[in-house]
Amino acid sequence: MTACRVCGGRCESFGEAFVLVRHRVRYDRCADCGSIQTETPYWLDEAYSTALVRADVGAVQRNIDLSEKTQAILASIYGRAPTRFLDYGGGHGLFVRLMRDRGFDFYWSDKYASNDYANGFEAPASGGFSLMTAFEVFEHLPDPFAEVASMQARADAILFSTELLPDPAPPLDAWWYYALFGGQHVQLYTRIGLQRLGERLGFALLSDGRTLHLYHRGAAPLSDWAFRLLARRQAARFVNRLRPRTSLQPADYRRFADASILPDDPAGTSRSPVAP
């Protein structure tokens, strides 16, 4: 019997499909929570030969949309309290840069990508964060319980995105989010699956019912309807206009520009003459 990597339940065969064109892979579905998982993914080194799959042409727009929604959600939970955040699986750092530009003290972490847009804001190896974002990460986890357990050691809450399985679950050749061509999506979730995974780790779940989700401890920081509302782009934009924040971009620029002054250049003439 194959055990569900999400809830520990009993899995049954769901089908087979070719991953990365050439690997015939077995998919199993949990009889308890309904989540779908691949067999043990032996092809991940090949799948992560590039951090960004070529077909992921919506990556930039997705980061922009998520930065708007995240701003509205974080402002509603934390207000203007001085708070640090971590973007886990942060790719090339675009989301961290967008959030710092929006006035939030964000830091970057990723095992597979180079930090191009948020260089200098790598997360420290130790120390906690009030909240971690993990966008388009959960479907990549070959061991969700172990990985989320390591996440919870660094943050009190996790705001994340992953597409929930439709009901009924589509065949393997009939849903784009299986992403067979890229080989990186090895775990697909139902809402019940996310709830049970969270419960195993002491988290409660808020969800918009489709893509955006929040693991939290204790009392819910937002009502279910408020979270669903803020997960909508137009509502998030409206809230952000009501609660503008000061961008960290000028301060970030000064931090690195001042560090670029040479020891024998006290006047600072080695700095760029143009500031953002």
LINCOR-V831952 format. One record per residue. PHI is phi in whole degrees, 0 to 359 (none if undefined). OMEGA is omega in radians with two decimals (* if undefined). BURIAL is I if it has 24 or more other ideal C-beta (glycine too) atoms within 12 Angstrom, else O. Layout:
{{PHI | OMEGA | BURIAL} {PHI | OMEGA | BURIAL}}
//
This chain:
{{none | 3.07 | O} {267 | -3.14 | O} {270 | 3.08 | O} {291 | -3.13 | I} {284 | -3.13 | I} {267 | -3.03 | I} {244 | -3.12 | I} {87 | -3.12 | O} {285 | -3.08 | I} {268 | -3.14 | O} {259 | 3.06 | I} {235 | -3.12 | O} {298 | 3.11 | O} {251 | 3.14 | I} {151 | 3.10 | I} {230 | 3.12 | O} {206 | 3.08 | I} {273 | 3.11 | O} {256 | -3.07 | I} {54 | 3.07 | I} {74 | -2.93 | O} {245 | -3.10 | O} {259 | 3.08 | O} {280 | -2.95 | O} {239 | 3.08 | I} {271 | 3.04 | I} {246 | 3.11 | I} {239 | 3.10 | I} {237 | -3.14 | I} {287 | 3.11 | I} {287 | -3.10 | O} {265 | -3.06 | O} {256 | 3.09 | I} {85 | 3.13 | I} {291 | -3.12 | I} {242 | -3.14 | I} {224 | 3.02 | I} {281 | 2.90 | I} {298 | 3.14 | I} {309 | -2.98 | O} {282 | -3.12 | I} {278 | -3.01 | O} {259 | -2.99 | I} {293 | 3.10 | I} {301 | 3.10 | O} {291 | -3.11 | O} {296 | -3.11 | I} {261 | 3.02 | O} {296 | 2.95 | O} {226 | -3.08 | O} {291 | -3.09 | I} {247 | 3.11 | I} {294 | -3.07 | I} {303 | -3.11 | O} {285 | -3.13 | O} {278 | -3.07 | O} {283 | -3.14 | O} {264 | -3.02 | O} {298 | -3.10 | O} {292 | 3.14 | O} {297 | 3.11 | O} {297 | 3.11 | I} {296 | 3.12 | I} {295 | 3.14 | I} {299 | -3.11 | I} {292 | 3.10 | I} {294 | 3.09 | I} {294 | -3.13 | I} {293 | -3.12 | I} {295 | 3.09 | I} {303 | -3.11 | I} {295 | -3.12 | I} {291 | -3.11 | I} {294 | 3.11 | I} {296 | 3.14 | I} {287 | -3.13 | I} {274 | -2.96 | I} {253 | -3.08 | I} {60 | 3.14 | O} {251 | 3.12 | O} {298 | 3.10 | O} {292 | -2.98 | O} {222 | 3.10 | I} {254 | -3.11 | I} {230 | -3.14 | I} {236 | 3.00 | I} {261 | -3.06 | I} {268 | -3.02 | I} {68 | -2.94 | I} {282 | 3.09 | I} {59 | -3.09 | I} {271 | 3.01 | I} {91 | -3.09 | I} {296 | -3.12 | I} {295 | 3.11 | I} {300 | 3.12 | I} {296 | 3.11 | I} {298 | -3.11 | I} {288 | 3.06 | I} {293 | 3.07 | I} {297 | 3.11 | I} {270 | 3.02 | I} {98 | -3.12 | I} {247 | -3.04 | I} {279 | -3.06 | I} {259 | 3.09 | I} {228 | -2.94 | I} {248 | 2.98 | I} {207 | 3.08 | I} {198 | -3.13 | I} {280 | -2.91 | O} {243 | -3.02 | O} {238 | 3.05 | I} {272 | -3.11 | O} {272 | -3.06 | I} {266 | -3.03 | O} {263 | -3.11 | I} {235 | 3.14 | I} {302 | -3.09 | O} {100 | 3.13 | O} {240 | 3.05 | I} {291 | -3.12 | O} {292 | 3.06 | I} {295 | -3.10 | O} {293 | 3.13 | O} {236 | -3.14 | O} {102 | -3.06 | O} {262 | 3.11 | O} {230 | 3.13 | I} {293 | -3.12 | I} {208 | 3.07 | I} {244 | 2.95 | I} {260 | 3.14 | I} {213 | -3.04 | I} {270 | -3.11 | I} {54 | -3.13 | I} {243 | -2.97 | I} {301 | -3.14 | I} {288 | 3.13 | I} {268 | -2.94 | I} {273 | 3.09 | I} {287 | 3.08 | I} {221 | -3.04 | O} {303 | -3.10 | I} {299 | -3.11 | I} {295 | -3.08 | O} {290 | -3.14 | I} {291 | 3.05 | I} {299 | 3.10 | O} {290 | 3.09 | O} {295 | -3.04 | I} {294 | 3.08 | I} {289 | -3.07 | O} {247 | -3.08 | I} {210 | -3.14 | I} {276 | -3.14 | I} {210 | -3.14 | I} {228 | 3.02 | I} {261 | -3.02 | I} {217 | 3.08 | I} {235 | 2.94 | I} {196 | -3.11 | I} {285 | 3.09 | I} {286 | 3.10 | I} {298 | 3.01 | I} {295 | 3.08 | O} {238 | 0.09 | O} {283 | -3.14 | O} {296 | -3.14 | I} {291 | 3.00 | O} {302 | -3.05 | O} {296 | 3.14 | I} {260 | -3.00 | O} {232 | 3.11 | O} {218 | -3.04 | I} {298 | -3.00 | O} {283 | 2.97 | I} {296 | 3.04 | I} {50 | -3.09 | I} {299 | -3.08 | I} {293 | -3.08 | O} {265 | 3.09 | I} {76 | -3.07 | I} {262 | -3.13 | I} {270 | -3.03 | I} {247 | -3.12 | I} {215 | 3.10 | I} {242 | -2.94 | I} {240 | 2.83 | I} {261 | 3.07 | I} {297 | 3.11 | I} {299 | 3.11 | I} {299 | 3.11 | I} {296 | 3.11 | I} {298 | -3.08 | I} {290 | 3.07 | I} {299 | 3.12 | I} {298 | -3.13 | I} {299 | 3.12 | O} {298 | -3.06 | I} {247 | 3.09 | I} {85 | 3.12 | O} {255 | 2.87 | I} {259 | -3.00 | I} {238 | 2.83 | I} {248 | -3.10 | I} {210 | 3.03 | I} {277 | 3.09 | I} {86 | -3.11 | O} {218 | -2.94 | O} {230 | -2.96 | I} {254 | -3.01 | I} {217 | 3.13 | I} {223 | 2.95 | I} {271 | 3.13 | I} {215 | 3.09 | I} {249 | 3.08 | O} {68 | -3.12 | O} {296 | -3.13 | O} {296 | -3.14 | O} {288 | 3.08 | I} {220 | 3.02 | I} {287 | -3.14 | O} {300 | -3.11 | O} {292 | 3.13 | O} {294 | 3.12 | O} {297 | 3.12 | I} {299 | -3.13 | O} {294 | -3.10 | I} {289 | 3.07 | I} {281 | 3.07 | I} {264 | -2.98 | I} {301 | -3.08 | I} {294 | 3.10 | O} {294 | 3.12 | I} {298 | 3.13 | I} {299 | 3.14 | O} {297 | 3.13 | O} {298 | -3.12 | I} {294 | 3.08 | I} {290 | 3.13 | O} {282 | -3.08 | O} {234 | -3.13 | I} {292 | 3.12 | O} {236 | 3.10 | I} {276 | 3.14 | O} {296 | 3.04 | O} {272 | -3.07 | I} {300 | 3.12 | I} {299 | 3.14 | O} {294 | 3.10 | O} {296 | 3.11 | I} {298 | -3.12 | O} {299 | -3.14 | O} {302 | -3.08 | O} {275 | 3.10 | O} {293 | 3.12 | O} {296 | 3.14 | O} {291 | -3.10 | O} {274 | 3.12 | O} {291 | -3.13 | O} {287 | -3.12 | O} {304 | -3.13 | O} {263 | -3.11 | O} {230 | -3.05 | O} {298 | -3.13 | O} {282 | 3.10 | O} {80 | -3.09 | O} {288 | 3.12 | O} {280 | -3.13 | O} {283 | 3.06 | O} {296 | -3.13 | O} {285 | -3.07 | O} {246 | 3.09 | O} {254 | 3.12 | O} {291 | * | O}}
//
